[in-house]
Amino acid sequence: MLLAGALAGSALVAAPGTASAAARAAGPGSAPAAVVPSGPGTELSAASFTQMTVDDAGGRVWIAGDRVYPDGSRDGELIGVLYAGAGPAVASAHMAAPLSGVAVEPDGSKVYAGQSEHVAAYSHFNGSLYPLDPIPAPADDCGRELVHTGGRLFFTSRPAASPGNCADGLGSVGVAATAEGGTAGEVMYTSTRVHLEGGPGGLLVTAPERWSPADDPDLGIYRVTDGSDGNLLEFLGERRFTEDGTREGMDFRDAGFSADGSVLAVADGVRGTVLLDGHNARFLENRYAPLPEGVAPTAVAFSPDGKWFAQGGAASGDEADLTLAFADPSVERQPLRISFDDEAAGRRVVPRGMEFSGDGEQLFVVTSDEEGTRFWLHTIQTREALAPSRLVDVTHGPAVAGAPFRVSGDLDGPAPTRAPRLTVQRLSDSEVVDLPSVPVAEDGTFVLEDVLPERAGNVQYVLGYAGDEVHSLSEYWLVVDTVEASNTADPGGRQPARGAPAPSPAG
């Protein structure tokens, strides 16, 4: 039968910018979403993590951190894990520690990593890294962040006021020069450590760290311009999370823009996920189901294809550390919930530890142990969050060589706005024939009518459903033994199919 295209869920109403408590429960009469344990991840060699970025052109996930050797020595390690494209499974470059921050050119040709006295640059081709002249930058003792947006490379710099003291002093956000004549320099100065996040259309977020719970830093949204008027950044808006001093200020963990730049999601240590308008920083209603109660938020990400939204956190026990939902909150379906609670998987999602591939088909997640000294990279196939669909109750009439043949069945799962159709292939001997697609009725039933080959023998039909925006694809192989007309015992009878559903990629 055709079921609703959603499982549990309903439109959620919340205070501006925050997730409502009502969203923590499924809709009336529905079961809570199950929490799925993660599989083992790929353990990274780095003993620290600062930033990650996805290189769609080169098919790699780039991660910056430091590596500690058995003798206690340390160096900076830039690693690129292959998920598509060409070259060795892992590309790497080693440099002086500490190493912090990573960014990549949109065409994948260059990779950048933050050093204390400069920004290191490498050309990249098929898994090989070749050092280039470093990019000048003010000294940094507190951890650089890098982001490439609007055709420019931006980075933070902050010298410690005294050894180990990053709470005081003056930092800056700088921009690198370009081969086309874009000049280098500082675009703003900051009194506290600041985080950067890029977005579509040259969007740039600056999010200062608070120096005490009572501090209320202001998050700023900008757009990169050509600088023809002397200003490289166009100010779009700013937001303080509490302006009356009655609550704690923004406790920034991560931020991410929606595919069209209209929404900025912020992972806040106090409030969970906060949604802001990407054009003016005003609070938006949050209709996404939040992380479970007691899970500390650490990361947020929208997929570049506009389909998915992920929230990461640090949970205890088997609570969900990750939720993967449709970016369109009107799709009423429980998110996929994953728990990282294993010695081979890590225990929590690290701050700023999630990014999607450009096509939205994969979500890359970095997790750590509780001490934050071991790290794992997970690749989650987003199709796992799709609702399943199945071809069931498939039966057929008499299978007489050269005679009309009728198959009926049911597509169980989808209830899309437009009627689905099934693709059909017939295989007999060495011949493969594509038959006309078969419509599915409103109640999910379908009927396939065909004329069997003249020669008796084994015939197979492959029924396929391509899926839709929220449902996975499915396939069914129907195996039929045809007989000569003279051997037919009951021309009007029906017999069950000898086929079975093929395993669905969505499980």
Secondary structure, 3 states (H helix, E strand, C coil): CECCCCCCCCCCCCCCCCECHHHHCCCCCCCCCCEEECCCCEECCCCCCCEEEEECCCCEEEEEEEEECCCCCEEEEEEEEECCCCCCCEEEEEECCCCEEEEECCCCCEEEEECCCEEEEEEEECCEEEECCCEECCCCCCCCCEEEECCEEEEEECCCCECCECCCCCEEEEECCCCCCCCCEEEEEECCCEEEEEEHHHEEEEEECCCCCCCCCEEEEEEECCCCCCCCEEEEEEEECCCCCCCCCCCEEEEEECCCCCEEEEEECCCEEEEEECCCCCECCECCCCCCCCCEEEEEEECCCCCEEEEEEECCCCCCCEEEEECCCCCCCCCEEEECCECCCECEEEEEEEEECCCCCEEEEEEECCCCCCEEEEEEEHHHHCECCEEEEEEECCCECCCEEEEEEEEEECCCCCCCEEEEEEEECCEEEEEEEEECCCCCEEEEEEECCCCCCEEEEEEEECCCCCECCEEEEEEEECECHHHCCCCCCCEECCCEECCCCCC
